[in-house]
Amino acid sequence: MIANLRNGKTLRTKLREWSRDSTMIVYGVLLIAAILFPPISTFATGSSALIGLVADAGVWVLLAIGLNVVVGFAGLLDLGYAAFFAIGAYTYALFASYQLGATPLHHAVHLPFWLLLFGAMFVAATAGAILGAPTLRLRGDYLAIVTLGFGEIVPRVFRNLRDWTNGADGIGGIDQPTLPVCIDGPWSQGDSLAIHFGPVNCSFSITDPSAYYVLMVLMLIVCVILVTNLQTSRLGRAWAAVREDEVAAAAMGVNTRNIKLLAFGIGAAFSGFAGAYYGAKISLVSPDNFDFTVSITVLVMVVLGGMGNIPGVIIGALAVYFLEFKFLTDLPRNIQALIDSIGLGPLLDNANPATGWPGIQDFTQRLNYLVLGSILVLMMLLRPQGILPSRVRAQELKAEGSQDDSVFDQQAGQT
């Protein structure tokens, strides 16, 4: 492959093919944006706060990619996806902190981040297989209810195991990832160029999210390549067959039991992968971070971006994250600044207990979910297939729409 790309004609042909492929265009734009974003945001804002925000958004992108395997590829509705996220985070927190020293074991364990990253993925995948095994005969609403129950049970188990997980207070003081060798330079808080060795000098820092940002970009690249290969493999075609018609797939010799089990396990593995990264970056794991809203938010990201299409899911995850955690979070403060700039601050700022007026900033804060819900409703009405839908999904919705129109026309003609 590399030898062929060295040929100028072959390379030009390949570039011409990629330039006509919308998927490769999106990947190229995302990659260029990921490379240029850190220096541009640091220069524009003078801080690395936006870099940390984008690194956090990457966690949700990983979750959306994993749930897309379950919902988009295999057609299985999972409303308890946050449970695997919690399992991955707690796996890392327990084995990379002093928490086990306060448990009946009385012995703390500090395993390396790079080992626990795959350990959390394996534990979460096992939990996904355990959940999928007894629910393979369920479909639709029944499967959604079972996964919803699992998603509600897991955070409460971690909350009630106070001797092991510190209950509602969560696990803090989690170890940061370290590298054997690292290079400092102007990109690292303006330091001079130098090579460092050892975990003391090459440990990730909570205050400087640049290392976490680079790690997240690399993780996303690897995960996208893996999921893309899965989608085009024999397993991906089997998932598509089960999604379209499980009975027909079984009649054609597809082992639907193992196929659905693999979907649950692989989707949960991505969630555990993201959970380990999340626990390391935040350095605090609490059961309040894994409630039902996490599962719903990830599902919204998948549906809004375009089920079954990996670039669409990435765009949907980024859009929903910045809409919910950046735009709506800053909206009350921005509205306050706008009101003050046009001279209406004295009229709308002050709260009035007599009329129940809380002030413009608090009033806008209360409307956050109304604004979010309105945007999602409009999006689903105007573009139900998602921002970047897969070709198969777009054709399905188009066919369903034309079929509904014909039925409506027939009924109208009869009356």
C-alpha positions as CSV (number, residue, x, y, z in Angstrom):
1,M,0.0,0.0,0.0
2,I,2.8,2.5,0.9
3,A,4.7,1.5,-2.2
4,N,1.7,2.3,-4.3
5,L,1.2,5.6,-2.7
6,R,4.7,6.6,-3.5
7,N,3.7,6.5,-7.1
8,G,2.7,10.0,-8.0
9,K,-0.1,8.9,-10.3
10,T,-1.6,6.5,-7.7
11,L,-1.4,9.2,-5.0
12,R,-3.2,11.7,-7.2
13,T,-5.9,9.2,-8.0
14,K,-6.3,8.4,-4.3
15,L,-6.5,12.1,-3.4
16,R,-9.1,12.7,-6.2
17,E,-11.2,9.8,-4.8
18,W,-11.0,11.2,-1.3
19,S,-11.9,14.7,-2.5
20,R,-15.2,13.3,-3.8
21,D,-16.0,11.3,-0.7
22,S,-18.0,13.4,1.8
23,T,-16.8,11.1,4.7
24,M,-13.1,11.7,3.9
25,I,-13.8,15.5,3.6
26,V,-15.3,15.6,7.1
27,Y,-12.4,13.6,8.5
28,G,-9.9,15.9,6.9
29,V,-11.6,19.0,8.2
30,L,-11.9,17.5,11.7
31,L,-8.2,16.5,11.7
32,I,-7.0,20.0,10.5
33,A,-9.3,21.6,13.1
34,A,-7.9,19.4,15.8
35,I,-4.3,20.3,14.9
36,L,-4.9,24.1,14.5
37,F,-7.3,24.5,17.5
38,P,-4.8,24.5,20.4
39,P,-2.5,27.3,19.1
40,I,-5.4,29.4,17.8
41,S,-7.4,29.2,21.0
42,T,-4.4,29.9,23.2
43,F,-3.5,32.9,21.1
44,A,-7.0,34.2,21.1
45,T,-7.9,33.7,24.7
46,G,-4.5,33.7,26.4
47,S,-5.4,30.5,28.3
48,S,-5.8,26.8,27.8
49,A,-9.4,26.7,29.1
50,L,-10.9,26.0,25.7
51,I,-8.4,23.2,25.1
52,G,-9.6,21.5,28.3
53,L,-13.2,22.0,27.2
54,V,-12.6,20.3,23.8
55,A,-10.7,17.5,25.6
56,D,-13.8,16.9,27.7
57,A,-15.9,17.0,24.6
58,G,-13.8,14.2,23.3
59,V,-15.1,11.9,26.1
60,W,-18.6,12.4,24.8
61,V,-17.5,11.7,21.2
62,L,-16.0,8.4,22.4
63,L,-19.3,7.6,24.1
64,A,-21.3,8.5,21.0
65,I,-19.1,6.3,18.8
66,G,-19.6,3.4,21.1
67,L,-23.4,3.8,21.4
68,N,-23.5,4.1,17.6
69,V,-22.3,0.6,17.4
70,V,-25.2,-0.6,19.5
71,V,-27.9,1.7,18.2
72,G,-26.7,2.7,14.7
73,F,-25.1,-0.5,13.5
74,A,-27.0,-3.3,15.3
75,G,-30.3,-1.4,15.9
76,L,-30.5,-2.2,19.6
77,L,-31.9,0.5,21.9
78,D,-29.7,1.0,24.9
79,L,-30.9,3.5,27.6
80,G,-28.4,2.4,30.2
81,Y,-25.2,3.3,28.5
82,A,-24.0,5.5,31.3
83,A,-23.6,2.4,33.5
84,F,-20.6,1.2,31.4
85,F,-19.2,4.7,31.6
86,A,-19.4,4.5,35.4
87,I,-17.8,1.0,35.4
88,G,-14.8,2.2,33.4
89,A,-14.3,5.3,35.6
90,Y,-14.6,3.4,38.9
91,T,-12.3,0.6,37.6
92,Y,-9.6,3.2,37.0
93,A,-10.3,5.1,40.2
94,L,-10.1,2.1,42.4
95,F,-6.8,0.8,41.0
96,A,-5.1,4.2,40.6
97,S,-5.7,5.9,44.0
98,Y,-5.4,5.3,47.7
99,Q,-9.1,4.3,47.9
100,L,-8.4,0.5,48.4
101,G,-6.3,1.4,51.4
102,A,-9.4,2.6,53.1
103,T,-11.4,-0.6,52.2
104,P,-11.4,-3.9,54.0
105,L,-8.3,-4.8,51.9
106,H,-6.2,-2.1,53.6
107,H,-3.9,-2.0,50.7
108,A,-3.8,0.7,48.0
109,V,-3.0,-0.1,44.4
110,H,-1.5,2.2,41.9
111,L,-1.4,0.6,38.5
112,P,-0.3,2.5,35.4
113,F,-2.8,4.5,33.4
114,W,-1.9,2.8,30.2
115,L,-2.6,-0.6,31.6
116,L,-5.9,0.4,33.3
117,L,-7.1,2.1,30.2
118,F,-7.4,-1.4,28.6
119,G,-8.4,-3.0,31.9
120,A,-11.4,-0.7,32.2
121,M,-12.3,-1.4,28.6
122,F,-12.2,-5.1,29.3
123,V,-14.3,-4.9,32.5
124,A,-16.9,-2.7,30.8
125,A,-17.0,-5.0,27.8
126,T,-17.6,-8.0,30.2
127,A,-20.4,-6.1,31.9
128,G,-21.9,-5.4,28.5
129,A,-21.8,-9.0,27.6
130,I,-23.4,-9.9,31.0
131,L,-26.2,-7.4,30.3
132,G,-26.7,-8.6,26.8
133,A,-26.8,-12.4,27.5
134,P,-30.2,-12.5,29.4
135,T,-31.8,-9.8,27.1
136,L,-31.1,-11.2,23.7
137,R,-34.7,-12.3,23.1
138,L,-36.0,-8.8,24.0
139,R,-36.7,-6.2,21.3
140,G,-37.8,-2.6,21.1
141,D,-39.4,-1.2,24.2
142,Y,-38.7,-4.2,26.3
143,L,-35.0,-4.1,25.6
144,A,-35.0,-0.3,26.4
145,I,-36.7,-0.9,29.8
146,V,-34.1,-3.6,30.8
147,T,-31.1,-1.4,29.8
148,L,-32.7,1.5,31.6
149,G,-33.0,-0.6,34.7
150,F,-29.3,-1.6,34.4
151,G,-28.3,2.0,34.0
152,E,-30.2,3.0,37.2
153,I,-28.8,0.1,39.2
154,V,-25.1,0.6,38.6
155,P,-24.7,4.2,39.9
156,R,-26.7,3.3,43.0
157,V,-24.5,0.2,43.7
158,F,-21.5,2.4,43.6
159,R,-23.2,4.9,45.9
160,N,-24.2,2.3,48.4
161,L,-20.9,0.5,48.6
162,R,-19.5,3.1,50.9
163,D,-16.7,0.9,52.3
164,W,-15.3,0.4,48.8
165,T,-16.3,3.5,46.7
166,N,-16.7,6.2,49.4
167,G,-20.4,6.5,48.6
168,A,-21.8,9.8,47.4
169,D,-18.5,11.6,48.1
170,G,-16.8,9.7,45.3
171,I,-13.1,8.8,44.9
172,G,-10.6,11.6,44.7
173,G,-6.9,11.9,44.4
174,I,-6.7,9.7,41.4
175,D,-3.3,9.2,39.8
176,Q,-2.4,11.1,36.6
177,P,-1.0,9.4,33.5
178,T,2.7,9.5,33.1
179,L,5.2,9.0,30.3
180,P,8.7,7.6,30.4
181,V,10.0,10.4,28.1
182,C,8.6,13.8,27.4
183,I,9.6,17.0,25.6
184,D,8.9,20.5,26.8
185,G,8.8,23.5,24.6
186,P,7.0,26.8,23.7
187,W,3.8,24.8,23.3
188,S,3.9,23.9,27.0
189,Q,3.3,27.1,28.9
190,G,6.2,28.8,27.1
191,D,8.9,26.5,28.5
192,S,12.3,26.2,26.8
193,L,13.0,23.2,24.7
194,A,14.1,20.3,26.9
195,I,13.9,16.5,27.2
196,H,12.7,15.0,30.5
197,F,12.7,11.5,31.8
198,G,10.8,9.7,34.6
199,P,7.2,9.9,36.0
200,V,8.0,13.0,38.2
201,N,8.9,15.2,35.2
202,C,6.5,13.6,32.7
203,S,3.3,13.4,34.5
204,F,0.1,14.9,33.1
205,S,-1.2,18.0,34.8
206,I,-4.7,18.9,35.6
207,T,-4.0,22.6,35.2
208,D,-2.5,22.2,31.7
209,P,-4.9,20.1,29.6
210,S,-2.7,20.1,26.5
211,A,-1.4,16.5,27.1
212,Y,-4.9,15.3,27.7
213,Y,-6.0,17.0,24.5
214,V,-3.3,15.3,22.4
215,L,-4.1,11.9,24.1
216,M,-7.8,12.3,23.3
217,V,-7.1,13.2,19.6
218,L,-4.9,10.1,19.3
219,M,-7.5,7.9,21.0
220,L,-10.3,9.2,18.7
221,I,-8.2,8.5,15.6
222,V,-7.6,4.9,16.7
223,C,-11.2,4.4,17.6
224,V,-12.5,5.8,14.4
225,I,-10.2,3.5,12.4
226,L,-11.3,0.5,14.4
227,V,-15.0,1.2,14.1
228,T,-14.8,2.0,10.4
229,N,-13.1,-1.4,9.8
230,L,-15.8,-3.1,11.9
231,Q,-18.5,-1.4,9.9
232,T,-17.1,-2.6,6.6
233,S,-16.3,-6.1,7.9
234,R,-18.3,-9.3,7.9
235,L,-19.4,-8.5,11.4
236,G,-20.6,-5.0,10.3
237,R,-22.7,-6.5,7.5
238,A,-24.2,-9.0,10.0
239,W,-25.1,-6.1,12.3
240,A,-26.8,-4.4,9.4
241,A,-28.8,-7.5,8.6
242,V,-29.9,-7.9,12.2
243,R,-30.9,-4.2,12.2
244,E,-33.0,-4.5,9.1
245,D,-34.7,-7.8,9.7
246,E,-33.6,-10.1,12.5
247,V,-35.8,-13.0,11.4
248,A,-34.5,-12.8,7.8
249,A,-31.0,-12.6,9.1
250,A,-31.4,-15.7,11.2
251,A,-33.0,-17.6,8.3
252,M,-29.9,-16.7,6.2
253,G,-27.6,-18.3,8.8
254,V,-26.5,-15.3,10.8
255,N,-26.0,-16.1,14.5
256,T,-28.1,-13.3,15.8
257,R,-27.3,-14.2,19.5
258,N,-23.5,-13.8,19.1
259,I,-23.9,-10.8,16.8
260,K,-26.0,-8.8,19.3
261,L,-23.8,-9.9,22.2
262,L,-20.7,-8.6,20.3
263,A,-22.6,-5.3,19.7
264,F,-23.3,-4.8,23.4
265,G,-19.7,-5.8,24.4
266,I,-18.0,-3.6,21.8
267,G,-20.2,-0.6,22.6
268,A,-19.6,-1.0,26.3
269,A,-15.8,-1.3,25.7
270,F,-15.8,2.2,24.2
271,S,-17.7,3.5,27.1
272,G,-15.3,1.9,29.6
273,F,-12.4,3.4,27.6
274,A,-13.9,6.8,27.9
275,G,-14.6,6.3,31.6
276,A,-11.0,5.6,32.4
277,Y,-9.8,8.7,30.6
278,Y,-12.6,10.7,32.3
279,G,-11.5,9.5,35.8
280,A,-7.9,10.4,35.1
281,K,-8.6,13.9,33.7
282,I,-11.2,14.9,36.3
283,S,-9.3,13.2,39.1
284,L,-12.7,12.7,40.9
285,V,-15.2,9.9,40.3
286,S,-18.7,10.3,41.8
287,P,-21.9,8.4,41.2
288,D,-23.7,11.7,40.5
289,N,-21.7,12.0,37.2
290,F,-23.4,8.9,35.7
291,D,-27.1,9.4,36.0
292,F,-29.8,8.8,33.4
293,T,-29.3,12.1,31.7
294,V,-25.8,10.9,30.5
295,S,-27.4,8.0,28.6
296,I,-30.1,10.3,27.1
297,T,-27.5,13.0,26.1
298,V,-25.3,10.4,24.3
299,L,-28.4,9.0,22.5
300,V,-29.4,12.5,21.4
301,M,-25.9,13.0,20.0
302,V,-26.1,9.8,18.0
303,V,-29.6,10.5,16.6
304,L,-28.9,14.2,15.9
305,G,-25.6,13.5,14.2
306,G,-26.9,10.6,12.0
307,M,-27.3,7.0,13.2
308,G,-24.9,4.6,11.6
309,N,-22.6,7.3,10.1
310,I,-19.4,7.8,12.1
311,P,-18.6,11.3,10.9
312,G,-22.2,12.4,11.6
313,V,-22.0,10.9,15.1
314,I,-18.8,12.9,15.8
315,I,-20.4,16.1,14.5
316,G,-23.5,15.5,16.5
317,A,-21.6,14.8,19.7
318,L,-19.6,18.0,19.3
319,A,-22.6,20.0,18.5
320,V,-24.7,18.8,21.4
321,Y,-21.8,19.1,23.8
322,F,-21.0,22.7,23.0
323,L,-24.7,23.6,22.8
324,E,-25.4,22.2,26.3
325,F,-22.2,22.8,28.1
326,K,-20.9,26.0,26.5
327,F,-23.6,27.9,24.7
328,L,-26.4,27.4,27.2
329,T,-24.0,27.6,30.2
330,D,-22.8,31.1,29.0
331,L,-26.2,32.2,27.8
332,P,-27.5,33.8,31.1
333,R,-24.2,35.8,31.4
334,N,-24.3,36.8,27.8
335,I,-27.9,38.0,28.0
336,Q,-27.0,39.9,31.1
337,A,-24.2,41.7,29.3
338,L,-26.4,42.4,26.3
339,I,-29.1,43.9,28.5
340,D,-26.6,46.1,30.3
341,S,-25.0,47.3,27.1
342,I,-28.4,48.6,25.7
343,G,-29.2,50.3,29.0
344,L,-32.0,48.1,30.3
345,G,-30.0,46.7,33.2
346,P,-31.7,48.7,35.9
347,L,-35.1,47.7,34.6
348,L,-34.5,43.9,34.2
349,D,-31.6,43.2,36.5
350,N,-33.1,43.5,39.9
351,A,-35.3,40.8,41.3
352,N,-38.8,41.8,42.4
353,P,-40.2,39.5,45.1
354,A,-43.6,41.1,44.8
355,T,-44.1,39.9,41.1
356,G,-41.8,36.9,41.4
357,W,-39.3,38.3,38.8
358,P,-35.9,36.6,39.6
359,G,-33.8,38.9,37.4
360,I,-32.9,38.5,33.8
361,Q,-29.9,36.2,34.5
362,D,-31.8,33.8,36.7
363,F,-34.8,33.9,34.3
364,T,-32.6,33.0,31.4
365,Q,-31.0,30.2,33.4
366,R,-34.4,28.7,34.0
367,L,-35.0,28.6,30.3
368,N,-31.9,26.6,29.4
369,Y,-33.7,23.3,28.9
370,L,-36.5,24.9,27.1
371,V,-34.1,26.4,24.6
372,L,-32.3,23.1,24.3
373,G,-35.5,21.2,23.8
374,S,-36.8,23.6,21.2
375,I,-33.5,23.4,19.2
376,L,-33.7,19.6,19.2
377,V,-37.4,19.6,18.2
378,L,-36.7,21.9,15.3
379,M,-33.8,19.8,14.2
380,M,-35.8,16.6,14.1
381,L,-38.6,18.3,12.2
382,L,-36.4,19.9,9.6
383,R,-33.8,17.1,9.3
384,P,-35.0,13.9,10.9
385,Q,-32.2,11.8,9.3
386,G,-29.6,13.8,11.3
387,I,-26.8,16.3,10.4
388,L,-24.7,13.8,8.4
389,P,-26.8,10.7,7.9
390,S,-25.6,7.5,6.4
391,R,-26.8,6.8,2.9
392,V,-28.8,3.8,4.0
393,R,-30.5,5.7,6.7
394,A,-31.4,8.6,4.4
395,Q,-32.8,6.3,1.8
396,E,-34.9,4.5,4.5
397,L,-36.4,7.7,5.7
398,K,-37.1,8.9,2.2
399,A,-38.8,5.6,1.3
400,E,-40.9,5.7,4.5
401,G,-41.9,9.3,3.7
402,S,-43.0,8.5,0.2
403,Q,-44.9,5.5,1.4
404,D,-46.7,7.5,4.0
405,D,-47.6,10.2,1.4
406,S,-49.0,7.5,-0.9
407,V,-51.2,6.0,1.8
408,F,-52.4,9.5,2.8
409,D,-53.2,10.3,-0.9
410,Q,-55.1,7.0,-1.2
411,Q,-57.2,7.7,1.9
412,A,-57.8,11.2,0.7
413,G,-59.0,9.9,-2.6
414,Q,-61.3,7.5,-1.0
415,T,-63.0,10.2,1.0
